[in-house]
Amino acid sequence: MPASQTKSNPVADSIETAADRVAELNEKTAERVAELNEKAVENGKKASTAYLETYEKAVIQFADGYEKAAGATRIEWLTTVAATQADFAREVTKAYTSAARELVAR
């Protein structure tokens, strides 16, 4: 047999084929995991945004109700204190949700 010719080794060929197939499957799996990770991050951002909107609306509605209830007493100092507390709650909530939205957007 000439030196330039080599015998085909079926075992070595099978191992090489299997290794190539495993490498291909690993690559496809890595791509799929990356896609799923991107979708999970996107869905997490959507859920966070929905939570923040709901939270902000709930606190503002509560503050509005608190202020109206205090106003119904017709006691001036109580109405003033309740209005101040309600305004504070609204401002803190707006600042909190605004900062949280910036973090979610990143």
DSSP file (Angstrom, degrees, kcal/mol; ACC not computed):
  #  RESIDUE AA STRUCTURE BP1 BP2  ACC     N-H-->O    O-->H-N    N-H-->O    O-->H-N    TCO  KAPPA ALPHA  PHI   PSI    X-CA   Y-CA   Z-CA
    1    1 A M              0   0    0      0, 0.0     0, 0.0     0, 0.0     0, 0.0   0.000 360.0 360.0 360.0 132.1    0.0    0.0    0.0
    2    2 A P    >   -     0   0    0      0, 0.0     3,-1.1     0, 0.0     0, 0.0  -0.293 360.0-121.1 -66.0 152.9    1.4    3.4   -0.9
    3    3 A A  T 3  S+     0   0    0      1,-0.3     0, 0.0     3,-0.0     0, 0.0   0.746 108.7  62.1 -66.7 -26.0    2.4    5.8    1.9
    4    4 A S  T 3  S+     0   0    0      2,-0.0     2,-0.4     0, 0.0    -1,-0.3   0.673  92.5  77.1 -77.5 -15.5    0.0    8.5    0.7
    5    5 A Q    <   -     0   0    0     -3,-1.1     2,-0.4     0, 0.0     0, 0.0  -0.768  63.8-166.3 -96.0 139.4   -3.1    6.2    1.2
    6    6 A T        -     0   0    0     -2,-0.4     2,-0.2     3,-0.0    -2,-0.0  -0.935  24.4-112.6-121.5 149.3   -4.5    5.6    4.6
    7    7 A K        -     0   0    0     -2,-0.4     2,-0.4     1,-0.1     0, 0.0  -0.543  32.8-114.3 -77.2 143.6   -7.0    3.0    5.6
    8    8 A S        -     0   0    0     -2,-0.2    -1,-0.1     4,-0.0     0, 0.0  -0.638  24.1-153.3 -77.7 131.5  -10.4    4.2    6.7
    9    9 A N     >  -     0   0    0     -2,-0.4     4,-2.5     1,-0.1     5,-0.2  -0.915   3.8-162.3-108.7 107.9  -11.0    3.4   10.3
   10   10 A P  H  > S+     0   0    0      0, 0.0     4,-2.2     0, 0.0     5,-0.2   0.834  89.7  52.4 -61.9 -33.6  -14.8    3.0   10.9
   11   11 A V  H  > S+     0   0    0      2,-0.2     4,-2.4     1,-0.2     5,-0.2   0.941 111.4  45.5 -66.9 -47.1  -14.5    3.5   14.7
   12   12 A A  H  > S+     0   0    0      1,-0.2     4,-2.4     2,-0.2    -1,-0.2   0.897 113.1  51.2 -63.3 -40.0  -12.6    6.7   14.3
   13   13 A D  H  X S+     0   0    0     -4,-2.5     4,-2.5     2,-0.2    -1,-0.2   0.907 110.5  49.0 -63.6 -41.2  -15.0    8.0   11.6
   14   14 A S  H  X S+     0   0    0     -4,-2.2     4,-2.6     2,-0.2    -2,-0.2   0.904 111.5  48.8 -64.6 -41.8  -18.0    7.2   13.9
   15   15 A I  H  X S+     0   0    0     -4,-2.4     4,-2.6     2,-0.2    -2,-0.2   0.919 112.6  48.1 -64.6 -43.0  -16.3    9.0   16.9
   16   16 A E  H  X S+     0   0    0     -4,-2.4     4,-2.4     2,-0.2    -2,-0.2   0.914 112.7  48.1 -64.5 -42.5  -15.6   12.0   14.7
   17   17 A T  H  X S+     0   0    0     -4,-2.5     4,-2.3     2,-0.2    -2,-0.2   0.912 113.1  48.2 -63.3 -43.0  -19.1   12.1   13.3
   18   18 A A  H  X S+     0   0    0     -4,-2.6     4,-2.6     2,-0.2    -2,-0.2   0.904 111.0  50.6 -64.7 -41.3  -20.6   11.8   16.8
   19   19 A A  H  X S+     0   0    0     -4,-2.6     4,-2.4     1,-0.2    -2,-0.2   0.905 110.5  49.4 -64.2 -40.5  -18.3   14.6   18.1
   20   20 A D  H  X S+     0   0    0     -4,-2.4     4,-2.2     2,-0.2    -1,-0.2   0.911 111.7  49.0 -63.0 -41.7  -19.4   16.8   15.2
   21   21 A R  H  X S+     0   0    0     -4,-2.3     4,-2.6     2,-0.2    -2,-0.2   0.908 110.9  49.6 -65.2 -42.4  -23.1   16.0   16.0
   22   22 A V  H  X S+     0   0    0     -4,-2.6     4,-2.6     2,-0.2    -2,-0.2   0.914 110.6  50.2 -62.9 -43.1  -22.6   16.8   19.7
   23   23 A A  H  X S+     0   0    0     -4,-2.4     4,-2.1     2,-0.2    -1,-0.2   0.908 111.4  49.0 -61.8 -41.5  -20.9   20.1   18.9
   24   24 A E  H  X S+     0   0    0     -4,-2.2     4,-2.3     2,-0.2    -2,-0.2   0.915 112.2  47.6 -64.1 -44.0  -23.7   21.0   16.5
   25   25 A L  H  X S+     0   0    0     -4,-2.6     4,-2.6     1,-0.2    -2,-0.2   0.887 110.3  52.7 -65.2 -39.0  -26.4   20.1   19.2
   26   26 A N  H  X S+     0   0    0     -4,-2.6     4,-2.4     2,-0.2    -1,-0.2   0.902 109.8  48.9 -62.4 -40.8  -24.5   22.1   21.8
   27   27 A E  H  X S+     0   0    0     -4,-2.1     4,-2.2     2,-0.2    -2,-0.2   0.927 112.6  46.8 -65.4 -44.8  -24.4   25.1   19.6
   28   28 A K  H  X S+     0   0    0     -4,-2.3     4,-2.3     1,-0.2    -2,-0.2   0.894 112.6  50.6 -63.8 -39.6  -28.2   24.9   18.8
   29   29 A T  H  X S+     0   0    0     -4,-2.6     4,-2.7     2,-0.2    -2,-0.2   0.912 109.1  50.7 -64.7 -42.2  -28.9   24.4   22.5
   30   30 A A  H  X S+     0   0    0     -4,-2.4     4,-2.2     1,-0.2    -2,-0.2   0.899 110.8  49.3 -62.4 -40.5  -26.8   27.5   23.4
   31   31 A E  H  X S+     0   0    0     -4,-2.2     4,-2.2     2,-0.2    -1,-0.2   0.916 111.9  48.4 -64.2 -42.6  -28.7   29.5   20.8
   32   32 A R  H  X S+     0   0    0     -4,-2.3     4,-2.7     2,-0.2    -2,-0.2   0.905 110.5  50.6 -65.0 -42.0  -32.1   28.3   22.2
   33   33 A V  H  X S+     0   0    0     -4,-2.7     4,-2.5     1,-0.2    -1,-0.2   0.904 109.7  51.2 -62.7 -40.8  -31.1   29.1   25.8
   34   34 A A  H  X S+     0   0    0     -4,-2.2     4,-2.2     2,-0.2    -2,-0.2   0.908 110.7  48.7 -63.3 -41.4  -30.0   32.6   24.7
   35   35 A E  H  X S+     0   0    0     -4,-2.2     4,-2.3     2,-0.2    -2,-0.2   0.929 112.5  47.6 -63.0 -45.6  -33.4   33.1   23.0
   36   36 A L  H  X S+     0   0    0     -4,-2.7     4,-2.5     1,-0.2    -2,-0.2   0.885 110.4  52.6 -63.9 -37.8  -35.3   31.9   26.0
   37   37 A N  H  X S+     0   0    0     -4,-2.5     4,-2.4     2,-0.2    -1,-0.2   0.912 108.7  49.8 -64.2 -42.2  -33.2   34.1   28.3
   38   38 A E  H  X S+     0   0    0     -4,-2.2     4,-2.4     1,-0.2    -2,-0.2   0.912 111.8  48.4 -62.6 -42.0  -34.0   37.1   26.2
   39   39 A K  H  X S+     0   0    0     -4,-2.3     4,-2.8     2,-0.2     5,-0.2   0.895 110.2  51.9 -65.0 -39.5  -37.7   36.3   26.3
   40   40 A A  H  X S+     0   0    0     -4,-2.5     4,-2.3     2,-0.2    -2,-0.2   0.911 110.8  47.4 -63.9 -42.0  -37.6   35.8   30.0
   41   41 A V  H  X S+     0   0    0     -4,-2.4     4,-2.2     2,-0.2    -2,-0.2   0.926 113.0  49.1 -64.3 -44.1  -35.9   39.2   30.5
   42   42 A E  H  X S+     0   0    0     -4,-2.4     4,-2.1     1,-0.2    -2,-0.2   0.925 112.8  46.7 -61.2 -45.7  -38.5   40.9   28.2
   43   43 A N  H  X S+     0   0    0     -4,-2.8     4,-2.5     1,-0.2    -1,-0.2   0.867 110.0  54.2 -66.1 -35.6  -41.4   39.3   30.0
   44   44 A G  H  X S+     0   0    0     -4,-2.3     4,-2.5    -5,-0.2    -1,-0.2   0.896 108.1  49.6 -63.3 -40.3  -39.9   40.2   33.4
   45   45 A K  H  X S+     0   0    0     -4,-2.2     4,-2.4     2,-0.2    -2,-0.2   0.909 111.0  49.5 -65.3 -41.1  -39.7   43.8   32.3
   46   46 A K  H  X S+     0   0    0     -4,-2.1     4,-2.3     2,-0.2    -2,-0.2   0.922 112.6  47.2 -63.6 -43.4  -43.3   43.7   31.1
   47   47 A A  H  X S+     0   0    0     -4,-2.5     4,-2.5     2,-0.2    -2,-0.2   0.902 112.2  50.2 -65.2 -40.8  -44.5   42.3   34.4
   48   48 A S  H  X S+     0   0    0     -4,-2.5     4,-2.6     2,-0.2    -1,-0.2   0.906 110.3  49.9 -64.3 -41.4  -42.4   44.8   36.4
   49   49 A T  H  X S+     0   0    0     -4,-2.4     4,-2.3     2,-0.2    -2,-0.2   0.920 111.5  48.4 -63.1 -43.9  -43.9   47.7   34.4
   50   50 A A  H  X S+     0   0    0     -4,-2.3     4,-2.3     2,-0.2    -2,-0.2   0.908 111.7  50.3 -63.0 -42.0  -47.4   46.4   35.0
   51   51 A Y  H  X S+     0   0    0     -4,-2.5     4,-3.0     1,-0.2     5,-0.2   0.933 110.6  49.1 -61.2 -46.6  -46.7   46.0   38.7
   52   52 A L  H  X S+     0   0    0     -4,-2.6     4,-2.6     1,-0.2    -2,-0.2   0.899 111.5  48.9 -63.4 -40.5  -45.4   49.5   39.0
   53   53 A E  H  X S+     0   0    0     -4,-2.3     4,-2.3     2,-0.2    -1,-0.2   0.925 114.0  46.2 -63.6 -44.2  -48.4   51.0   37.2
   54   54 A T  H  X S+     0   0    0     -4,-2.3     4,-2.4     2,-0.2    -2,-0.2   0.917 113.3  49.4 -64.6 -43.9  -50.8   49.1   39.4
   55   55 A Y  H  X S+     0   0    0     -4,-3.0     4,-2.5     2,-0.2     5,-0.2   0.933 111.6  48.5 -60.7 -47.4  -48.9   50.0   42.6
   56   56 A E  H  X S+     0   0    0     -4,-2.6     4,-2.3     1,-0.2     5,-0.2   0.924 112.6  47.7 -62.0 -44.9  -48.8   53.7   41.6
   57   57 A K  H  X S+     0   0    0     -4,-2.3     4,-2.5     1,-0.2    -1,-0.2   0.907 111.7  50.8 -62.2 -41.9  -52.6   53.8   40.8
   58   58 A A  H  X S+     0   0    0     -4,-2.4     4,-2.4     2,-0.2    -2,-0.2   0.923 111.9  45.6 -64.3 -44.5  -53.5   52.0   44.1
   59   59 A V  H  X S+     0   0    0     -4,-2.5     4,-2.7     2,-0.2    -1,-0.2   0.917 113.7  49.1 -66.5 -41.8  -51.5   54.3   46.3
   60   60 A I  H  X S+     0   0    0     -4,-2.3     4,-2.5    -5,-0.2    -2,-0.2   0.910 111.9  48.8 -64.8 -41.1  -52.8   57.4   44.5
   61   61 A Q  H  X S+     0   0    0     -4,-2.5     4,-2.5     2,-0.2    -1,-0.2   0.906 112.1  49.2 -64.4 -40.5  -56.4   56.2   44.8
   62   62 A F  H  X S+     0   0    0     -4,-2.4     4,-2.6    -5,-0.2    -2,-0.2   0.932 111.6  48.5 -63.3 -45.0  -55.8   55.4   48.5
   63   63 A A  H  X S+     0   0    0     -4,-2.7     4,-2.4     2,-0.2    -2,-0.2   0.898 111.3  50.5 -63.0 -40.3  -54.3   58.9   49.1
   64   64 A D  H  X S+     0   0    0     -4,-2.5     4,-2.4     2,-0.2    -1,-0.2   0.929 112.4  46.6 -62.1 -45.0  -57.3   60.5   47.2
   65   65 A G  H  X S+     0   0    0     -4,-2.5     4,-2.5     2,-0.2    -2,-0.2   0.890 111.7  51.5 -64.0 -39.9  -59.8   58.5   49.4
   66   66 A Y  H  X S+     0   0    0     -4,-2.6     4,-2.1     2,-0.2    -1,-0.2   0.918 111.6  47.0 -62.1 -44.7  -57.9   59.4   52.5
   67   67 A E  H  X S+     0   0    0     -4,-2.4     4,-2.1     2,-0.2    -2,-0.2   0.902 112.9  48.4 -66.3 -41.3  -57.9   63.1   51.6
   68   68 A K  H  X S+     0   0    0     -4,-2.4     4,-1.7     2,-0.2    -2,-0.2   0.893 110.3  51.8 -66.3 -39.9  -61.6   63.0   50.7
   69   69 A A  H  X S+     0   0    0     -4,-2.5     4,-0.6     1,-0.2    -2,-0.2   0.913 111.0  47.1 -64.0 -41.9  -62.6   61.2   54.0
   70   70 A A  H ><>S+     0   0    0     -4,-2.1     3,-1.0     1,-0.2     5,-0.6   0.884 110.2  53.7 -66.2 -37.1  -60.7   63.8   56.0
   71   71 A G  H ><5S+     0   0    0     -4,-2.1     3,-1.0     1,-0.2    -1,-0.2   0.807  99.3  63.1 -65.9 -29.0  -62.4   66.6   54.1
   72   72 A A  H 3<5S+     0   0    0     -4,-1.7    -1,-0.2     1,-0.2    -2,-0.2   0.716  91.8  65.1 -69.7 -19.3  -65.8   65.1   54.9
   73   73 A T  T <<5S-     0   0    0     -3,-1.0    -1,-0.2    -4,-0.6    -2,-0.2   0.743  93.8-144.1 -73.2 -21.7  -65.1   65.7   58.6
   74   74 A R  T < 5 +     0   0    0     -3,-1.0     2,-0.7    -4,-0.4    -3,-0.1   0.731  54.3 136.1  60.6  24.4  -65.1   69.5   57.9
   75   75 A I     >< -     0   0    0     -5,-0.6     4,-2.6     1,-0.2    -1,-0.2  -0.914  47.7-151.5-100.8 113.6  -62.5   69.9   60.6
   76   76 A E  H  > S+     0   0    0     -2,-0.7     4,-2.5     1,-0.2     5,-0.2   0.883  90.0  46.6 -58.1 -47.6  -60.0   72.3   59.0
   77   77 A W  H  > S+     0   0    0      1,-0.2     4,-2.4     2,-0.2    -1,-0.2   0.877 114.2  49.0 -66.1 -35.2  -56.8   71.1   60.8
   78   78 A L  H  > S+     0   0    0      2,-0.2     4,-2.6    -3,-0.2    -1,-0.2   0.902 111.3  49.6 -68.4 -41.2  -57.6   67.5   60.1
   79   79 A T  H  X S+     0   0    0     -4,-2.6     4,-2.3     2,-0.2    -2,-0.2   0.902 112.1  48.8 -62.8 -41.2  -58.3   68.2   56.4
   80   80 A T  H  X S+     0   0    0     -4,-2.5     4,-2.2    -5,-0.2    -2,-0.2   0.927 112.9  46.1 -65.6 -45.9  -55.0   70.1   56.2
   81   81 A V  H  X S+     0   0    0     -4,-2.4     4,-2.6     2,-0.2     5,-0.2   0.923 114.2  48.5 -63.1 -44.7  -53.0   67.3   57.8
   82   82 A A  H  X S+     0   0    0     -4,-2.6     4,-2.7     1,-0.2    -1,-0.2   0.896 110.8  50.7 -64.1 -40.3  -54.6   64.7   55.7
   83   83 A A  H  X S+     0   0    0     -4,-2.3     4,-2.5    -5,-0.2    -1,-0.2   0.903 111.3  48.6 -64.0 -40.6  -54.0   66.7   52.5
   84   84 A T  H  X S+     0   0    0     -4,-2.2     4,-2.3     2,-0.2    -2,-0.2   0.924 113.4  46.6 -65.0 -45.0  -50.4   67.1   53.4
   85   85 A Q  H  X S+     0   0    0     -4,-2.6     4,-2.6     2,-0.2    -2,-0.2   0.909 112.9  49.7 -63.6 -42.0  -50.0   63.4   54.1
   86   86 A A  H  X S+     0   0    0     -4,-2.7     4,-2.4     2,-0.2    -2,-0.2   0.915 111.0  49.1 -64.4 -43.1  -51.8   62.5   50.9
   87   87 A D  H  X S+     0   0    0     -4,-2.5     4,-2.6     2,-0.2    -1,-0.2   0.910 111.3  50.2 -61.3 -42.1  -49.6   64.8   48.9
   88   88 A F  H  X S+     0   0    0     -4,-2.3     4,-2.8     1,-0.2     5,-0.3   0.934 110.3  49.5 -62.0 -46.0  -46.5   63.3   50.5
   89   89 A A  H  X S+     0   0    0     -4,-2.6     4,-2.2     1,-0.2    -2,-0.2   0.902 112.0  48.9 -60.6 -41.5  -47.6   59.8   49.7
   90   90 A R  H  X S+     0   0    0     -4,-2.4     4,-2.6     2,-0.2    -1,-0.2   0.931 112.8  46.6 -64.0 -46.0  -48.3   60.7   46.1
   91   91 A E  H  X S+     0   0    0     -4,-2.6     4,-2.4     2,-0.2    -2,-0.2   0.914 113.6  47.5 -65.1 -43.6  -44.9   62.4   45.7
   92   92 A V  H  X S+     0   0    0     -4,-2.8     4,-2.7     2,-0.2    -1,-0.2   0.914 113.2  49.5 -63.7 -41.9  -43.0   59.6   47.3
   93   93 A T  H  X S+     0   0    0     -4,-2.2     4,-2.8    -5,-0.3     5,-0.3   0.914 110.9  48.9 -64.1 -43.2  -44.9   57.0   45.2
   94   94 A K  H  X S+     0   0    0     -4,-2.6     4,-2.1     2,-0.2    -1,-0.2   0.910 113.4  47.0 -63.7 -41.5  -44.2   58.9   42.0
   95   95 A A  H  X S+     0   0    0     -4,-2.4     4,-2.3     2,-0.2    -2,-0.2   0.927 114.1  47.7 -65.4 -44.4  -40.5   59.2   42.8
   96   96 A Y  H  X S+     0   0    0     -4,-2.7     4,-2.5     1,-0.2    -2,-0.2   0.945 114.9  43.9 -61.5 -50.4  -40.3   55.5   43.7
   97   97 A T  H  X S+     0   0    0     -4,-2.8     4,-2.4     1,-0.2    -1,-0.2   0.854 112.5  53.2 -68.2 -33.3  -42.1   54.3   40.6
   98   98 A S  H  X S+     0   0    0     -4,-2.1     4,-1.7    -5,-0.3    -1,-0.2   0.933 111.9  44.5 -65.1 -45.4  -40.2   56.7   38.3
   99   99 A A  H  X S+     0   0    0     -4,-2.3     4,-1.8     1,-0.2    -2,-0.2   0.900 114.1  50.3 -64.4 -41.0  -36.8   55.4   39.7
  100  100 A A  H  X S+     0   0    0     -4,-2.5     4,-2.4     1,-0.2    -2,-0.2   0.887 107.4  53.8 -66.2 -38.2  -38.0   51.8   39.4
  101  101 A R  H  X S+     0   0    0     -4,-2.4     4,-2.2     1,-0.2    -1,-0.2   0.886 106.2  53.1 -63.0 -38.1  -39.1   52.3   35.8
  102  102 A E  H  X S+     0   0    0     -4,-1.7     4,-0.7     1,-0.2    -1,-0.2   0.911 110.2  47.6 -63.1 -41.2  -35.7   53.6   34.9
  103  103 A L  H >< S+     0   0    0     -4,-1.8     3,-0.7     1,-0.2    -2,-0.2   0.898 111.8  49.8 -65.5 -40.5  -34.1   50.5   36.4
  104  104 A V  H 3< S+     0   0    0     -4,-2.4    -1,-0.2     1,-0.2    -2,-0.2   0.865 104.5  59.3 -66.4 -35.5  -36.6   48.2   34.6
  105  105 A A  H 3<        0   0    0     -4,-2.2    -1,-0.2     1,-0.3    -2,-0.2   0.696 360.0 360.0 -68.8 -18.5  -35.9   50.0   31.3
  106  106 A R    <<        0   0    0     -3,-0.7    -1,-0.3    -4,-0.7    -2,-0.1   0.494 360.0 360.0 -72.6 360.0  -32.2   49.1   31.4
